[in-house]
Amino acid sequence: MSDCLFCKIIAGEIPCDKVYEDETILAFRDINPQAPVHILLVPKAHIASSYEVTSQNCQVVGHIFEIISQLAEHEGLHNGYRVVTNCGADGCQSVHHLHFHLMGGKKLSEQMG
């Protein structure tokens, strides 16, 4: 999508602090981190939100969680971490491209909202 921020990052039109990339996903550091480690993981194929995850594209979500585990280990998140995806207006989704936040590196708040 031509107006999607994450599609532009994936295409290399906007720079990012890349931590992982393969043929299906890109992972990069959040520019406004909410924890010492805050990495975004996005599928390269444009999927607007979790509303659009189907049996035809759900493999990428499983792959993202496989890479989350590897990145958490690499980042030293041995005491735990949080994975979050926002969906729709009430879920405060600000970029309409499916993405997962990997956050850790400190004790996170027990409050989720």
The first five atom37 places (N, CA, C, CB, O) and aatype in JSON, in Angstrom:
{
  "aatype": [12, 15, 3, 4, 10, 13, 4, 11, 9, 9, 0, 7, 6, 9, 14, 4, 3, 11, 19, 18, 6, 3, 6, 16, 9, 10, 0, 13, 1, 3, 9, 2, 14, 5, 0, 14, 19, 8, 9, 10, 10, 19, 14, 11, 0, 8, 9, 0, 15, 15, 18, 6, 19, 16, 15, 5, 2, 4, 5, 19, 19, 7, 8, 9, 13, 6, 9, 9, 15, 5, 10, 0, 6, 8, 6, 7, 10, 8, 2, 7, 18, 1, 19, 19, 16, 2, 4, 7, 0, 3, 7, 4, 5, 15, 19, 8, 8, 10, 8, 13, 8, 10, 12, 7, 7, 11, 11, 10, 15, 6, 5, 12, 7],
  "atom_mask": [
    [1, 1, 1, 1, 1],
    [1, 1, 1, 1, 1],
    [1, 1, 1, 1, 1],
    [1, 1, 1, 1, 1],
    [1, 1, 1, 1, 1],
    [1, 1, 1, 1, 1],
    [1, 1, 1, 1, 1],
    [1, 1, 1, 1, 1],
    [1, 1, 1, 1, 1],
    [1, 1, 1, 1, 1],
    [1, 1, 1, 1, 1],
    [1, 1, 1, 0, 1],
    [1, 1, 1, 1, 1],
    [1, 1, 1, 1, 1],
    [1, 1, 1, 1, 1],
    [1, 1, 1, 1, 1],
    [1, 1, 1, 1, 1],
    [1, 1, 1, 1, 1],
    [1, 1, 1, 1, 1],
    [1, 1, 1, 1, 1],
    [1, 1, 1, 1, 1],
    [1, 1, 1, 1, 1],
    [1, 1, 1, 1, 1],
    [1, 1, 1, 1, 1],
    [1, 1, 1, 1, 1],
    [1, 1, 1, 1, 1],
    [1, 1, 1, 1, 1],
    [1, 1, 1, 1, 1],
    [1, 1, 1, 1, 1],
    [1, 1, 1, 1, 1],
    [1, 1, 1, 1, 1],
    [1, 1, 1, 1, 1],
    [1, 1, 1, 1, 1],
    [1, 1, 1, 1, 1],
    [1, 1, 1, 1, 1],
    [1, 1, 1, 1, 1],
    [1, 1, 1, 1, 1],
    [1, 1, 1, 1, 1],
    [1, 1, 1, 1, 1],
    [1, 1, 1, 1, 1],
    [1, 1, 1, 1, 1],
    [1, 1, 1, 1, 1],
    [1, 1, 1, 1, 1],
    [1, 1, 1, 1, 1],
    [1, 1, 1, 1, 1],
    [1, 1, 1, 1, 1],
    [1, 1, 1, 1, 1],
    [1, 1, 1, 1, 1],
    [1, 1, 1, 1, 1],
    [1, 1, 1, 1, 1],
    [1, 1, 1, 1, 1],
    [1, 1, 1, 1, 1],
    [1, 1, 1, 1, 1],
    [1, 1, 1, 1, 1],
    [1, 1, 1, 1, 1],
    [1, 1, 1, 1, 1],
    [1, 1, 1, 1, 1],
    [1, 1, 1, 1, 1],
    [1, 1, 1, 1, 1],
    [1, 1, 1, 1, 1],
    [1, 1, 1, 1, 1],
    [1, 1, 1, 0, 1],
    [1, 1, 1, 1, 1],
    [1, 1, 1, 1, 1],
    [1, 1, 1, 1, 1],
    [1, 1, 1, 1, 1],
    [1, 1, 1, 1, 1],
    [1, 1, 1, 1, 1],
    [1, 1, 1, 1, 1],
    [1, 1, 1, 1, 1],
    [1, 1, 1, 1, 1],
    [1, 1, 1, 1, 1],
    [1, 1, 1, 1, 1],
    [1, 1, 1, 1, 1],
    [1, 1, 1, 1, 1],
    [1, 1, 1, 0, 1],
    [1, 1, 1, 1, 1],
    [1, 1, 1, 1, 1],
    [1, 1, 1, 1, 1],
    [1, 1, 1, 0, 1],
    [1, 1, 1, 1, 1],
    [1, 1, 1, 1, 1],
    [1, 1, 1, 1, 1],
    [1, 1, 1, 1, 1],
    [1, 1, 1, 1, 1],
    [1, 1, 1, 1, 1],
    [1, 1, 1, 1, 1],
    [1, 1, 1, 0, 1],
    [1, 1, 1, 1, 1],
    [1, 1, 1, 1, 1],
    [1, 1, 1, 0, 1],
    [1, 1, 1, 1, 1],
    [1, 1, 1, 1, 1],
    [1, 1, 1, 1, 1],
    [1, 1, 1, 1, 1],
    [1, 1, 1, 1, 1],
    [1, 1, 1, 1, 1],
    [1, 1, 1, 1, 1],
    [1, 1, 1, 1, 1],
    [1, 1, 1, 1, 1],
    [1, 1, 1, 1, 1],
    [1, 1, 1, 1, 1],
    [1, 1, 1, 1, 1],
    [1, 1, 1, 0, 1],
    [1, 1, 1, 0, 1],
    [1, 1, 1, 1, 1],
    [1, 1, 1, 1, 1],
    [1, 1, 1, 1, 1],
    [1, 1, 1, 1, 1],
    [1, 1, 1, 1, 1],
    [1, 1, 1, 1, 1],
    [1, 1, 1, 1, 1],
    [1, 1, 1, 0, 1]
  ],
  "atom_positions": [
    [[0.86, -1.18, 0.0], [0.0, 0.0, 0.0], [0.9, 1.24, 0.0], [-0.97, 0.0, 1.24], [1.83, 1.34, 0.8]],
    [[0.62, 2.15, -0.87], [1.5, 3.29, -1.08], [1.53, 4.27, 0.09], [1.09, 4.02, -2.31], [2.52, 4.98, 0.27]],
    [[0.48, 4.32, 0.89], [0.45, 5.27, 2.01], [0.73, 4.62, 3.37], [-0.89, 5.96, 2.05], [0.59, 5.28, 4.4]],
    [[1.11, 3.36, 3.38], [1.34, 2.63, 4.63], [2.78, 2.85, 5.11], [1.05, 1.12, 4.44], [3.73, 2.56, 4.39]],
    [[2.92, 3.36, 6.31], [4.23, 3.63, 6.9], [5.1, 2.38, 6.91], [4.08, 4.17, 8.31], [6.26, 2.44, 6.51]],
    [[4.57, 1.26, 7.37], [5.38, 0.05, 7.46], [5.72, -0.51, 6.09], [4.64, -1.0, 8.29], [6.8, -1.08, 5.92]],
    [[4.84, -0.37, 5.1], [5.18, -0.79, 3.74], [6.33, 0.04, 3.2], [3.95, -0.67, 2.81], [7.19, -0.48, 2.49]],
    [[6.36, 1.32, 3.53], [7.46, 2.19, 3.1], [8.77, 1.79, 3.79], [7.14, 3.67, 3.4], [9.83, 1.82, 3.17]],
    [[8.7, 1.42, 5.06], [9.89, 0.95, 5.78], [10.37, -0.36, 5.15], [9.59, 0.75, 7.3], [11.57, -0.52, 4.91]],
    [[9.47, -1.28, 4.88], [9.82, -2.56, 4.26], [10.47, -2.34, 2.9], [8.57, -3.44, 4.12], [11.42, -3.04, 2.54]],
    [[9.95, -1.37, 2.13], [10.49, -1.08, 0.8], [11.82, -0.33, 0.84], [9.47, -0.27, 0.01], [12.46, -0.14, -0.19]],
    [[12.23, 0.11, 2.04], [13.48, 0.85, 2.16], [13.34, 2.33, 1.89], [0.0, 0.0, 0.0], [14.35, 3.04, 1.82]],
    [[12.11, 2.82, 1.75], [11.87, 4.24, 1.5], [12.06, 5.07, 2.76], [10.46, 4.45, 0.94], [12.37, 6.26, 2.68]],
    [[11.87, 4.46, 3.91], [12.06, 5.1, 5.21], [13.04, 4.23, 5.99], [10.69, 5.27, 5.99], [12.84, 3.02, 6.09]],
    [[14.1, 4.83, 6.54], [15.08, 4.02, 7.26], [14.54, 3.49, 8.58], [16.34, 4.83, 7.52], [13.6, 4.04, 9.16]],
    [[15.15, 2.41, 9.05], [14.8, 1.84, 10.34], [16.05, 1.23, 10.96], [13.67, 0.77, 10.2], [17.05, 1.01, 10.28]],
    [[15.97, 0.97, 12.25], [17.05, 0.29, 12.97], [16.71, -1.21, 12.95], [17.21, 0.83, 14.46], [16.14, -1.74, 13.9]],
    [[17.08, -1.86, 11.85], [16.71, -3.26, 11.59], [17.45, -4.19, 12.55], [17.01, -3.63, 10.13], [18.65, -4.05, 12.76]],
    [[16.71, -5.15, 13.11], [17.33, -6.18, 13.94], [17.19, -7.57, 13.34], [16.72, -6.16, 15.33], [17.91, -8.49, 13.72]],
    [[16.26, -7.74, 12.38], [16.07, -9.03, 11.74], [15.3, -8.81, 10.44], [15.31, -10.03, 12.68], [14.42, -7.95, 10.36]],
    [[15.64, -9.62, 9.44], [14.88, -9.6, 8.19], [15.06, -10.93, 7.49], [15.32, -8.43, 7.27], [16.15, -11.5, 7.46]],
    [[13.96, -11.42, 6.93], [14.02, -12.58, 6.03], [13.02, -12.31, 4.91], [13.69, -13.92, 6.79], [12.57, -11.18, 4.75]],
    [[12.68, -13.34, 4.15], [11.81, -13.13, 2.99], [10.37, -12.77, 3.35], [11.79, -14.37, 2.15], [9.65, -12.25, 2.51]],
    [[9.94, -13.03, 4.6], [8.53, -12.79, 4.95], [8.31, -11.73, 6.02], [7.92, -14.05, 5.41], [7.21, -11.17, 6.1]],
    [[9.32, -11.43, 6.85], [9.1, -10.44, 7.92], [10.3, -9.52, 8.08], [8.82, -11.16, 9.26], [11.41, -9.81, 7.63]],
    [[10.03, -8.4, 8.73], [11.06, -7.42, 9.1], [10.85, -7.08, 10.57], [10.99, -6.14, 8.2], [9.71, -6.91, 11.02]],
    [[11.95, -6.98, 11.31], [11.9, -6.58, 12.71], [12.84, -5.4, 12.9], [12.28, -7.76, 13.67], [13.98, -5.43, 12.42]],
    [[12.36, -4.36, 13.6], [13.16, -3.16, 13.8], [12.8, -2.52, 15.13], [12.96, -2.17, 12.64], [11.72, -2.76, 15.67]],
    [[13.7, -1.7, 15.63], [13.48, -1.04, 16.92], [12.45, 0.08, 16.77], [14.8, -0.47, 17.48], [12.45, 0.82, 15.79]],
    [[11.57, 0.17, 17.76], [10.54, 1.22, 17.78], [11.21, 2.57, 17.98], [9.49, 0.95, 18.91], [12.14, 2.69, 18.79]],
    [[10.75, 3.6, 17.26], [11.36, 4.93, 17.39], [10.91, 5.65, 18.65], [11.02, 5.78, 16.18], [11.5, 6.66, 19.04]],
    [[9.88, 5.14, 19.3], [9.38, 5.7, 20.56], [9.25, 4.56, 21.57], [8.01, 6.45, 20.35], [8.13, 4.19, 21.93]],
    [[10.37, 4.0, 22.03], [10.3, 2.79, 22.85], [9.59, 3.01, 24.18], [11.7, 2.27, 23.11], [9.76, 4.03, 24.84]],
    [[8.8, 2.01, 24.55], [8.06, 2.01, 25.81], [8.74, 1.12, 26.86], [6.63, 1.53, 25.58], [8.25, 0.98, 27.98]],
    [[9.87, 0.54, 26.49], [10.67, -0.32, 27.38], [12.1, -0.3, 26.85], [10.09, -1.81, 27.46], [12.33, 0.1, 25.71]],
    [[13.06, -0.72, 27.66], [14.44, -0.74, 27.18], [14.63, -1.52, 25.87], [15.34, -1.33, 28.24], [15.42, -1.12, 25.02]],
    [[13.9, -2.62, 25.72], [13.86, -3.34, 24.45], [12.44, -3.19, 23.92], [14.26, -4.86, 24.63], [11.48, -3.6, 24.56]],
    [[12.33, -2.61, 22.73], [11.02, -2.44, 22.1], [11.22, -2.62, 20.6], [10.37, -1.03, 22.44], [11.69, -1.71, 19.91]],
    [[10.88, -3.79, 20.12], [11.08, -4.17, 18.72], [9.72, -4.42, 18.08], [11.98, -5.44, 18.61], [8.84, -5.04, 18.68]],
    [[9.55, -3.92, 16.86], [8.35, -4.17, 16.08], [8.64, -5.26, 15.07], [7.85, -2.88, 15.37], [9.69, -5.25, 14.42]],
    [[7.74, -6.2, 14.93], [7.86, -7.27, 13.94], [6.66, -7.17, 13.01], [7.94, -8.68, 14.62], [5.51, -7.18, 13.46]],
    [[6.93, -7.07, 11.71], [5.87, -6.87, 10.73], [6.0, -7.86, 9.58], [5.89, -5.43, 10.2], [7.11, -8.17, 9.16]],
    [[4.88, -8.36, 9.08], [4.95, -9.17, 7.87], [5.25, -8.25, 6.68], [3.62, -9.96, 7.64], [4.79, -7.11, 6.65]],
    [[6.0, -8.74, 5.72], [6.28, -7.93, 4.53], [5.04, -7.78, 3.65], [7.42, -8.55, 3.73], [4.86, -6.75, 3.01]],
    [[4.2, -8.79, 3.62], [2.93, -8.68, 2.9], [2.01, -7.79, 3.71], [2.28, -10.09, 2.65], [1.93, -7.92, 4.93]],
    [[1.32, -6.88, 3.05], [0.44, -5.98, 3.78], [-0.8, -6.74, 4.26], [0.02, -4.78, 2.88], [-1.61, -7.22, 3.47]],
    [[-0.91, -6.83, 5.57], [-2.09, -7.35, 6.26], [-2.48, -6.22, 7.2], [-1.82, -8.75, 7.04], [-1.68, -5.86, 8.07]],
    [[-3.66, -5.66, 7.05], [-4.0, -4.44, 7.78], [-4.05, -4.62, 9.29], [-5.33, -3.93, 7.3], [-3.62, -3.73, 10.03]],
    [[-4.55, -5.74, 9.76], [-4.67, -5.96, 11.21], [-4.96, -7.44, 11.44], [-5.8, -5.08, 11.84], [-5.04, -8.22, 10.5]],
    [[-5.1, -7.81, 12.7], [-5.42, -9.2, 13.0], [-6.8, -9.58, 12.48], [-5.34, -9.45, 14.5], [-7.1, -10.77, 12.36]],
    [[-7.64, -8.6, 12.17], [-8.93, -8.9, 11.53], [-8.73, -9.62, 10.2], [-9.72, -7.61, 11.32], [-9.6, -10.38, 9.77]],
    [[-7.59, -9.37, 9.54], [-7.34, -9.92, 8.21], [-6.49, -11.18, 8.21], [-6.68, -8.89, 7.35], [-6.09, -11.65, 7.15]],
    [[-6.21, -11.75, 9.37], [-5.46, -13.01, 9.42], [-6.42, -14.14, 9.05], [-4.83, -13.24, 10.84], [-7.49, -14.3, 9.64]],
    [[-6.0, -14.94, 8.06], [-6.84, -16.02, 7.54], [-6.03, -17.31, 7.48], [-7.39, -15.66, 6.13], [-4.84, -17.33, 7.79]],
    [[-6.68, -18.38, 7.09], [-5.97, -19.65, 6.93], [-4.93, -19.56, 5.81], [-6.95, -20.78, 6.65], [-3.99, -20.36, 5.78]],
    [[-5.08, -18.62, 4.89], [-4.13, -18.46, 3.79], [-2.88, -17.68, 4.2], [-4.81, -17.77, 2.62], [-1.84, -17.82, 3.56]],
    [[-2.95, -16.85, 5.25], [-1.79, -16.02, 5.61], [-1.34, -16.19, 7.07], [-2.11, -14.57, 5.37], [-0.42, -15.49, 7.51]],
    [[-1.95, -17.09, 7.8], [-1.65, -17.22, 9.23], [-0.25, -17.79, 9.51], [-2.68, -18.09, 9.88], [0.24, -17.66, 10.63]],
    [[0.37, -18.42, 8.52], [1.71, -18.97, 8.74], [2.69, -17.87, 9.12], [2.21, -19.7, 7.49], [3.61, -18.11, 9.9]],
    [[2.5, -16.68, 8.58], [3.42, -15.58, 8.89], [3.34, -15.21, 10.37], [3.11, -14.35, 8.02], [4.35, -14.82, 10.96]],
    [[2.18, -15.32, 10.98], [2.04, -15.01, 12.4], [2.81, -16.04, 13.23], [0.54, -14.98, 12.82], [3.5, -15.67, 14.18]],
    [[2.71, -17.29, 12.88], [3.49, -18.32, 13.55], [4.99, -18.08, 13.4], [0.0, 0.0, 0.0], [5.75, -18.25, 14.35]],
    [[5.4, -17.68, 12.22], [6.81, -17.38, 11.96], [7.26, -16.18, 12.79], [7.04, -17.11, 10.47], [8.37, -16.18, 13.33]],
    [[6.42, -15.17, 12.9], [6.75, -14.0, 13.73], [6.99, -14.44, 15.17], [5.61, -12.95, 13.67], [7.95, -13.99, 15.79]],
    [[6.15, -15.31, 15.7], [6.34, -15.75, 17.09], [7.6, -16.61, 17.24], [5.12, -16.54, 17.56], [8.23, -16.6, 18.3]],
    [[7.96, -17.34, 16.22], [9.23, -18.08, 16.25], [10.4, -17.09, 16.35], [9.38, -18.98, 14.98], [11.33, -17.31, 17.13]],
    [[10.35, -16.02, 15.58], [11.42, -15.02, 15.59], [11.38, -14.2, 16.88], [11.3, -14.09, 14.36], [12.43, -13.8, 17.38]],
    [[10.2, -13.94, 17.42], [10.11, -13.26, 18.72], [10.92, -14.03, 19.76], [8.62, -13.13, 19.17], [11.67, -13.43, 20.53]],
    [[10.76, -15.33, 19.79], [11.5, -16.16, 20.75], [13.01, -16.0, 20.56], [11.1, -17.64, 20.62], [13.75, -15.86, 21.53]],
    [[13.45, -16.02, 19.32], [14.89, -15.86, 19.03], [15.4, -14.48, 19.41], [15.15, -16.12, 17.54], [16.47, -14.35, 19.99]],
    [[14.63, -13.44, 19.08], [15.04, -12.08, 19.41], [15.06, -11.86, 20.92], [14.11, -11.06, 18.74], [15.96, -11.2, 21.44]],
    [[14.07, -12.41, 21.62], [14.04, -12.28, 23.08], [15.3, -12.88, 23.69], [12.78, -12.96, 23.67], [15.89, -12.31, 24.61]],
    [[15.71, -14.02, 23.19], [16.95, -14.66, 23.66], [18.15, -13.77, 23.33], [17.12, -16.07, 23.03], [19.0, -13.53, 24.19]],
    [[18.22, -13.3, 22.11], [19.34, -12.46, 21.67], [19.42, -11.16, 22.47], [19.2, -12.13, 20.18], [20.52, -10.68, 22.76]],
    [[18.28, -10.6, 22.84], [18.23, -9.35, 23.58], [18.38, -9.54, 25.08], [16.93, -8.64, 23.29], [18.4, -8.57, 25.84]],
    [[18.49, -10.8, 25.53], [18.7, -11.09, 26.94], [17.46, -10.93, 27.8], [0.0, 0.0, 0.0], [17.56, -10.58, 28.98]],
    [[16.3, -11.16, 27.24], [15.04, -10.99, 27.98], [14.7, -12.27, 28.76], [13.89, -10.63, 27.02], [13.61, -12.82, 28.62]],
    [[15.65, -12.72, 29.58], [15.51, -13.98, 30.3], [14.49, -13.92, 31.44], [16.85, -14.39, 30.86], [14.01, -14.96, 31.88]],
    [[14.16, -12.72, 31.92], [13.17, -12.6, 33.0], [11.76, -12.41, 32.47], [13.52, -11.43, 33.89], [10.81, -12.28, 33.25]],
    [[11.61, -12.41, 31.16], [10.29, -12.28, 30.56], [10.18, -11.09, 29.65], [0.0, 0.0, 0.0], [11.06, -10.23, 29.59]],
    [[9.07, -11.06, 28.94], [8.79, -9.99, 27.98], [7.31, -9.98, 27.68], [9.62, -10.17, 26.68], [6.56, -10.86, 28.11]],
    [[6.89, -8.96, 26.95], [5.48, -8.82, 26.55], [5.42, -8.72, 25.04], [4.82, -7.57, 27.23], [6.27, -8.08, 24.42]],
    [[4.4, -9.35, 24.45], [4.12, -9.23, 23.03], [2.71, -8.67, 22.9], [4.27, -10.61, 22.28], [1.76, -9.2, 23.48]],
    [[2.58, -7.59, 22.12], [1.3, -6.91, 21.98], [1.02, -6.62, 20.51], [1.28, -5.59, 22.8], [1.93, -6.26, 19.76]],
    [[-0.22, -6.78, 20.1], [-0.68, -6.26, 18.82], [-1.97, -5.5, 19.07], [-0.88, -7.41, 17.76], [-2.85, -5.96, 19.8]],
    [[-2.07, -4.35, 18.46], [-3.28, -3.53, 18.59], [-4.13, -3.74, 17.35], [-2.92, -2.02, 18.78], [-3.6, -3.92, 16.25]],
    [[-5.45, -3.71, 17.52], [-6.35, -3.95, 16.4], [-7.5, -2.98, 16.43], [-6.87, -5.4, 16.43], [-8.27, -2.95, 17.39]],
    [[-7.63, -2.18, 15.39], [-8.75, -1.26, 15.26], [-8.66, -0.04, 16.15], [0.0, 0.0, 0.0], [-7.74, 0.11, 16.95]],
    [[-9.66, 0.83, 16.0], [-9.68, 2.11, 16.72], [-9.71, 1.93, 18.23], [-10.89, 2.92, 16.28], [-8.95, 2.58, 18.94]],
    [[-10.57, 1.06, 18.74], [-10.65, 0.87, 20.18], [-9.4, 0.18, 20.75], [-11.88, 0.06, 20.53], [-9.1, 0.32, 21.93]],
    [[-8.68, -0.54, 19.91], [-7.43, -1.18, 20.31], [-6.23, -0.26, 20.14], [0.0, 0.0, 0.0], [-5.09, -0.66, 20.38]],
    [[-6.49, 0.99, 19.72], [-5.44, 2.01, 19.52], [-4.42, 1.62, 18.46], [-4.73, 2.28, 20.83], [-3.23, 1.9, 18.61]],
    [[-4.87, 0.99, 17.39], [-3.96, 0.67, 16.29], [-3.68, 1.95, 15.51], [-4.57, -0.43, 15.35], [-4.59, 2.53, 14.92]],
    [[-2.43, 2.39, 15.53], [-2.08, 3.66, 14.87], [-1.53, 3.46, 13.46], [-1.07, 4.41, 15.7], [-1.66, 4.36, 12.62]],
    [[-0.93, 2.32, 13.17], [-0.46, 2.0, 11.82], [-1.25, 0.78, 11.37], [1.11, 1.73, 11.78], [-1.22, -0.26, 12.01]],
    [[-1.95, 0.92, 10.27], [-2.84, -0.14, 9.81], [-2.1, -1.14, 8.93], [-4.04, 0.45, 9.05], [-2.4, -1.33, 7.75]],
    [[-1.12, -1.77, 9.58], [-0.35, -2.88, 9.01], [-0.07, -3.77, 10.21], [1.0, -2.39, 8.26], [0.52, -3.31, 11.2]],
    [[-0.48, -5.03, 10.14], [-0.3, -5.94, 11.27], [1.13, -5.87, 11.79], [-0.65, -7.39, 10.85], [2.09, -5.98, 11.02]],
    [[1.28, -5.69, 13.09], [2.61, -5.66, 13.7], [2.5, -6.08, 15.15], [3.24, -4.26, 13.59], [1.46, -5.94, 15.79]],
    [[3.61, -6.6, 15.64], [3.7, -7.07, 17.01], [4.81, -6.32, 17.71], [3.94, -8.61, 17.07], [5.91, -6.17, 17.17]],
    [[4.53, -5.86, 18.92], [5.52, -5.17, 19.76], [6.13, -6.21, 20.69], [4.86, -3.99, 20.57], [5.41, -6.88, 21.44]],
    [[7.45, -6.35, 20.66], [8.19, -7.15, 21.62], [8.82, -6.17, 22.59], [9.27, -8.07, 20.92], [9.67, -5.37, 22.21]],
    [[8.4, -6.23, 23.87], [8.88, -5.28, 24.87], [9.41, -6.01, 26.09], [7.77, -4.32, 25.28], [8.83, -7.0, 26.54]],
    [[10.51, -5.52, 26.62], [11.1, -6.1, 27.82], [12.32, -5.35, 28.25], [0.0, 0.0, 0.0], [12.58, -4.23, 27.8]],
    [[13.07, -5.96, 29.13], [14.28, -5.35, 29.64], [14.1, -4.66, 30.97], [0.0, 0.0, 0.0], [15.04, -4.08, 31.51]],
    [[12.87, -4.71, 31.51], [12.54, -4.17, 32.83], [11.23, -4.82, 33.25], [12.44, -2.6, 32.82], [10.55, -5.45, 32.45]],
    [[10.9, -4.64, 34.53], [9.58, -5.1, 35.01], [8.52, -4.2, 34.39], [9.49, -5.07, 36.6], [8.53, -2.99, 34.61]],
    [[7.63, -4.78, 33.62], [6.58, -4.02, 32.94], [5.38, -3.86, 33.87], [6.17, -4.71, 31.62], [5.16, -4.66, 34.78]],
    [[4.6, -2.84, 33.61], [3.41, -2.59, 34.41], [2.41, -3.74, 34.27], [2.75, -1.27, 33.99], [2.27, -4.31, 33.19]],
    [[1.75, -4.06, 35.36], [0.71, -5.07, 35.29], [-0.56, -4.52, 34.64], [0.4, -5.6, 36.68], [-1.43, -5.29, 34.23]],
    [[-0.67, -3.22, 34.55], [-1.83, -2.57, 33.91], [-1.69, -2.66, 32.41], [-1.97, -1.09, 34.35], [-0.65, -2.3, 31.85]],
    [[-2.71, -3.13, 31.75], [-2.68, -3.25, 30.3], [-3.47, -2.13, 29.62], [-3.23, -4.61, 29.87], [-3.41, -1.99, 28.4]],
    [[-4.19, -1.36, 30.35], [-4.97, -0.34, 29.67], [-5.41, 0.73, 30.59], [0.0, 0.0, 0.0], [-6.09, 1.67, 30.17]]
  ]
}
